[in-house]
């Protein structure tokens, strides 16, 4: 991430109802990133583990992070990414949900 110009603002940001794994800034974007890993696919893919309810909780947490850090949502591009790790393969899904 650092090689691509991202600055990590927070890791494991906890709030009532959940946690956001990584929050980073890249240019004018604040990126909220969920990291999911799977050793095997017997319980589904890592991508599938980021359910609609999980997405809603991350979005709620992002608003709390912005408020807590005096960041105006209108001044930044907000993005939600998912990084999956399966069988030692890392995939970065940018704009995974809105």
N, CA and C atoms as a LAMMPS dump frame, in Angstrom:
ITEM: TIMESTEP
0
ITEM: NUMBER OF ATOMS
294
ITEM: BOX BOUNDS ff ff ff
-5.0000000000000000e+02 5.0000000000000000e+02
-5.0000000000000000e+02 5.0000000000000000e+02
-5.0000000000000000e+02 5.0000000000000000e+02
ITEM: ATOMS id mol type element x y z
1 1 1 N 0.823 -1.19 0
2 1 2 C 0 0 0
3 1 3 C 0.874 1.264 0
4 2 1 N 1.9 1.249 0.819
5 2 2 C 2.774 2.42 0.887
6 2 3 C 3.43 2.691 -0.459
7 3 1 N 3.812 1.641 -1.167
8 3 2 C 4.444 1.795 -2.48
9 3 3 C 3.505 2.444 -3.49
10 4 1 N 2.206 2.315 -3.258
11 4 2 C 1.216 2.912 -4.153
12 4 3 C 0.74 4.275 -3.656
13 5 1 N 1.403 4.819 -2.65
14 5 2 C 1.095 6.166 -2.184
15 5 3 C 0.054 6.252 -1.084
16 6 1 N -0.33 5.142 -0.496
17 6 2 C -1.321 5.151 0.585
18 6 3 C -0.645 5.457 1.914
19 7 1 N -1.339 6.217 2.745
20 7 2 C -0.895 6.498 4.104
21 7 3 C -1.927 5.872 5.031
22 8 1 N -1.493 4.961 5.881
23 8 2 C -2.413 4.293 6.796
24 8 3 C -2.76 5.248 7.94
25 9 1 N -4.052 5.5 8.104
26 9 2 C -4.531 6.384 9.168
27 9 3 C -4.869 5.603 10.433
28 10 1 N -5.346 4.373 10.253
29 10 2 C -5.742 3.562 11.399
30 10 3 C -5.761 2.091 11.008
31 11 1 N -5.472 1.262 11.982
32 11 2 C -5.599 -0.192 11.82
33 11 3 C -6.491 -0.697 12.942
34 12 1 N -7.356 -1.633 12.597
35 12 2 C -8.26 -2.24 13.58
36 12 3 C -9.06 -1.192 14.349
37 13 1 N -9.676 -0.273 13.607
38 13 2 C -10.526 0.759 14.211
39 13 3 C -11.79 0.091 14.741
40 14 1 N -11.916 0.09 16.067
41 14 2 C -13.052 -0.565 16.714
42 14 3 C -14.125 0.457 17.065
43 15 1 N -15.354 0.024 16.923
44 15 2 C -16.506 0.844 17.27
45 15 3 C -17.612 -0.109 17.681
46 16 1 N -18.648 0.421 18.31
47 16 2 C -19.764 -0.43 18.715
48 16 3 C -20.374 -1.056 17.464
49 17 1 N -20.323 -2.356 17.39
50 17 2 C -20.909 -3.054 16.254
51 17 3 C -19.902 -3.59 15.264
52 18 1 N -18.603 -3.282 15.443
53 18 2 C -17.659 -3.841 14.489
54 18 3 C -16.262 -3.27 14.55
55 19 1 N -15.555 -3.533 13.47
56 19 2 C -14.16 -3.112 13.349
57 19 3 C -13.837 -2.933 11.866
58 20 1 N -13.051 -1.917 11.568
59 20 2 C -12.548 -1.722 10.206
60 20 3 C -11.06 -2.041 10.256
61 21 1 N -10.633 -2.96 9.392
62 21 2 C -9.258 -3.458 9.457
63 21 3 C -8.221 -2.386 9.147
64 22 1 N -8.393 -1.681 8.042
65 22 2 C -7.421 -0.655 7.639
66 22 3 C -8.178 0.56 7.13
67 23 1 N -7.732 1.737 7.545
68 23 2 C -8.247 2.996 7.004
69 23 3 C -7.034 3.742 6.483
70 24 1 N -7.08 4.095 5.2
71 24 2 C -5.922 4.731 4.571
72 24 3 C -6.349 5.936 3.744
73 25 1 N -5.389 6.794 3.495
74 25 2 C -5.616 7.972 2.659
75 25 3 C -4.725 7.853 1.426
76 26 1 N -5.306 8.165 0.286
77 26 2 C -4.565 8.173 -0.973
78 26 3 C -5.046 9.373 -1.754
79 27 1 N -4.194 10.387 -1.853
80 27 2 C -4.629 11.619 -2.514
81 27 3 C -5.807 12.206 -1.761
82 28 1 N -6.92 12.402 -2.468
83 28 2 C -8.121 12.966 -1.857
84 28 3 C -9.112 11.879 -1.434
85 29 1 N -8.671 10.633 -1.413
86 29 2 C -9.556 9.521 -1.056
87 29 3 C -9.243 8.991 0.335
88 30 1 N -10.301 8.712 1.076
89 30 2 C -10.188 7.956 2.323
90 30 3 C -10.745 6.579 1.987
91 31 1 N -9.941 5.549 2.255
92 31 2 C -10.287 4.188 1.861
93 31 3 C -10.445 3.331 3.107
94 32 1 N -11.609 2.7 3.223
95 32 2 C -11.917 1.801 4.323
96 32 3 C -11.789 0.386 3.778
97 33 1 N -10.904 -0.399 4.398
98 33 2 C -10.532 -1.688 3.818
99 33 3 C -10.838 -2.831 4.787
100 34 1 N -11.574 -3.8 4.287
101 34 2 C -11.831 -5.046 5.012
102 34 3 C -10.876 -6.095 4.47
103 35 1 N -10.172 -6.785 5.356
104 35 2 C -9.238 -7.835 4.955
105 35 3 C -9.834 -9.179 5.374
106 36 1 N -9.954 -10.093 4.415
107 36 2 C -10.506 -11.422 4.684
108 36 3 C -9.58 -12.481 4.136
109 37 1 N -9.338 -13.498 4.924
110 37 2 C -8.488 -14.589 4.486
111 37 3 C -9.182 -15.924 4.656
112 38 1 N -8.793 -16.869 3.819
113 38 2 C -9.321 -18.231 3.885
114 38 3 C -8.183 -19.209 3.616
115 39 1 N -8.076 -20.218 4.467
116 39 2 C -7.09 -21.275 4.229
117 39 3 C -7.636 -22.299 3.25
118 40 1 N -8.956 -22.499 3.314
119 40 2 C -9.614 -23.358 2.327
120 40 3 C -11.005 -22.789 2.063
121 41 1 N -11.645 -23.275 1.032
122 41 2 C -12.911 -22.686 0.606
123 41 3 C -14.13 -23.479 1.067
124 42 1 N -13.964 -24.341 2.059
125 42 2 C -15.092 -25.163 2.506
126 42 3 C -16.217 -24.329 3.115
127 43 1 N -15.912 -23.14 3.594
128 43 2 C -16.941 -22.25 4.131
129 43 3 C -17.215 -21.077 3.201
130 44 1 N -16.804 -21.179 1.96
131 44 2 C -17.007 -20.113 0.986
132 44 3 C -15.753 -19.284 0.812
133 45 1 N -15.795 -18.431 -0.18
134 45 2 C -14.63 -17.598 -0.487
135 45 3 C -14.521 -16.438 0.496
136 46 1 N -13.359 -15.839 0.538
137 46 2 C -13.141 -14.675 1.395
138 46 3 C -14.04 -13.522 0.964
139 47 1 N -14.219 -13.372 -0.35
140 47 2 C -15.095 -12.327 -0.887
141 47 3 C -16.515 -12.479 -0.358
142 48 1 N -16.991 -13.719 -0.343
143 48 2 C -18.357 -13.992 0.105
144 48 3 C -18.552 -13.705 1.585
145 49 1 N -17.47 -13.665 2.341
146 49 2 C -17.557 -13.419 3.778
147 49 3 C -17.891 -11.968 4.103
148 50 1 N -17.784 -11.089 3.116
149 50 2 C -18.128 -9.684 3.337
150 50 3 C -19.588 -9.514 2.903
151 51 1 N -20.463 -9.92 3.796
152 51 2 C -21.9 -9.924 3.52
153 51 3 C -22.459 -8.509 3.472
154 52 1 N -23.706 -8.419 3.05
155 52 2 C -24.396 -7.122 3.001
156 52 3 C -24.431 -6.494 4.397
157 53 1 N -24.715 -7.299 5.424
158 53 2 C -24.755 -6.762 6.792
159 53 3 C -23.384 -6.273 7.24
160 54 1 N -22.338 -7 6.88
161 54 2 C -20.969 -6.577 7.194
162 54 3 C -20.664 -5.252 6.492
163 55 1 N -21.073 -5.135 5.236
164 55 2 C -20.868 -3.897 4.492
165 55 3 C -21.564 -2.726 5.186
166 56 1 N -22.796 -2.933 5.625
167 56 2 C -23.535 -1.875 6.323
168 56 3 C -22.808 -1.441 7.59
169 57 1 N -22.27 -2.423 8.334
170 57 2 C -21.539 -2.09 9.567
171 57 3 C -20.27 -1.3 9.26
172 58 1 N -19.577 -1.663 8.179
173 58 2 C -18.362 -0.938 7.8
174 58 3 C -18.707 0.495 7.406
175 59 1 N -19.79 0.668 6.659
176 59 2 C -20.215 2.015 6.258
177 59 3 C -20.561 2.849 7.491
178 60 1 N -21.28 2.26 8.438
179 60 2 C -21.599 2.974 9.682
180 60 3 C -20.322 3.332 10.438
181 61 1 N -19.378 2.395 10.502
182 61 2 C -18.111 2.644 11.175
183 61 3 C -17.299 3.734 10.488
184 62 1 N -17.392 3.785 9.158
185 62 2 C -16.652 4.825 8.422
186 62 3 C -17.171 6.212 8.782
187 63 1 N -18.472 6.32 8.942
188 63 2 C -19.061 7.622 9.324
189 63 3 C -18.599 8.031 10.717
190 64 1 N -18.539 7.056 11.608
191 64 2 C -18.071 7.33 12.971
192 64 3 C -16.601 7.753 12.957
193 65 1 N -15.774 7.065 12.162
194 65 2 C -14.357 7.428 12.058
195 65 3 C -14.208 8.862 11.555
196 66 1 N -14.959 9.197 10.518
197 66 2 C -14.88 10.549 9.947
198 66 3 C -15.277 11.59 10.997
199 67 1 N -16.363 11.332 11.707
200 67 2 C -16.845 12.25 12.728
201 67 3 C -15.834 12.385 13.867
202 68 1 N -15.337 11.25 14.328
203 68 2 C -14.391 11.23 15.447
204 68 3 C -13.088 11.963 15.114
205 69 1 N -12.709 11.974 13.839
206 69 2 C -11.458 12.604 13.417
207 69 3 C -11.663 13.946 12.725
208 70 1 N -12.849 14.522 12.894
209 70 2 C -13.177 15.836 12.322
210 70 3 C -12.893 15.911 10.825
211 71 1 N -13.254 14.856 10.106
212 71 2 C -13.074 14.811 8.657
213 71 3 C -14.446 14.963 7.997
214 72 1 N -14.569 15.923 7.12
215 72 2 C -15.833 16.182 6.444
216 72 3 C -15.975 15.248 5.249
217 73 1 N -17.028 14.436 5.244
218 73 2 C -17.261 13.481 4.152
219 73 3 C -17.326 14.168 2.79
220 74 1 N -17.758 15.406 2.756
221 74 2 C -17.899 16.131 1.486
222 74 3 C -16.56 16.596 0.914
223 75 1 N -15.512 16.548 1.712
224 75 2 C -14.197 17.002 1.262
225 75 3 C -13.325 15.869 0.723
226 76 1 N -13.795 14.632 0.84
227 76 2 C -13.007 13.469 0.425
228 76 3 C -13.841 12.535 -0.439
229 77 1 N -13.144 11.791 -1.264
230 77 2 C -13.771 10.678 -1.96
231 77 3 C -13.675 9.495 -1.007
232 78 1 N -14.81 8.898 -0.701
233 78 2 C -14.848 7.765 0.225
234 78 3 C -14.946 6.482 -0.606
235 79 1 N -14.115 5.506 -0.242
236 79 2 C -14.106 4.244 -0.995
237 79 3 C -14.043 3.076 -0.02
238 80 1 N -14.688 1.976 -0.418
239 80 2 C -14.701 0.76 0.385
240 80 3 C -14.076 -0.359 -0.423
241 81 1 N -12.958 -0.875 0.066
242 81 2 C -12.219 -1.933 -0.621
243 81 3 C -12.233 -3.202 0.219
244 82 1 N -11.976 -4.317 -0.443
245 82 2 C -11.808 -5.596 0.238
246 82 3 C -10.511 -6.205 -0.268
247 83 1 N -9.685 -6.646 0.657
248 83 2 C -8.475 -7.393 0.309
249 83 3 C -8.711 -8.828 0.735
250 84 1 N -8.591 -9.745 -0.225
251 84 2 C -8.786 -11.163 0.089
252 84 3 C -7.455 -11.889 -0.003
253 85 1 N -7.318 -12.877 0.867
254 85 2 C -6.127 -13.727 0.862
255 85 3 C -6.625 -15.174 0.85
256 86 1 N -6.389 -15.853 -0.269
257 86 2 C -6.802 -17.247 -0.428
258 86 3 C -5.672 -18.021 -1.088
259 87 1 N -5.29 -19.122 -0.453
260 87 2 C -4.226 -19.972 -1.005
261 87 3 C -2.979 -19.159 -1.357
262 88 1 N -2.577 -18.28 -0.456
263 88 2 C -1.391 -17.429 -0.63
264 88 3 C -1.516 -16.438 -1.785
265 89 1 N -2.715 -16.219 -2.301
266 89 2 C -2.942 -15.242 -3.364
267 89 3 C -3.689 -14.051 -2.763
268 90 1 N -3.143 -12.868 -2.991
269 90 2 C -3.756 -11.643 -2.478
270 90 3 C -4.447 -10.93 -3.631
271 91 1 N -5.702 -10.561 -3.391
272 91 2 C -6.466 -9.809 -4.389
273 91 3 C -7.033 -8.563 -3.721
274 92 1 N -6.824 -7.413 -4.352
275 92 2 C -7.307 -6.144 -3.822
276 92 3 C -8.477 -5.699 -4.692
277 93 1 N -9.665 -5.735 -4.119
278 93 2 C -10.889 -5.349 -4.828
279 93 3 C -11.225 -3.902 -4.465
280 94 1 N -10.909 -2.991 -5.354
281 94 2 C -11.176 -1.583 -5.106
282 94 3 C -12.641 -1.293 -5.443
283 95 1 N -13.256 -0.399 -4.665
284 95 2 C -14.68 -0.085 -4.82
285 95 3 C -15.525 -1.353 -4.747
286 96 1 N -15.24 -2.193 -3.776
287 96 2 C -15.942 -3.477 -3.639
288 96 3 C -17.42 -3.305 -3.332
289 97 1 N -17.754 -2.214 -2.641
290 97 2 C -19.158 -1.916 -2.351
291 97 3 C -19.309 -0.435 -2.082
292 98 1 N -20.565 0.025 -2.073
293 98 2 C -20.844 1.452 -1.827
294 98 3 C -21.891 1.612 -0.75
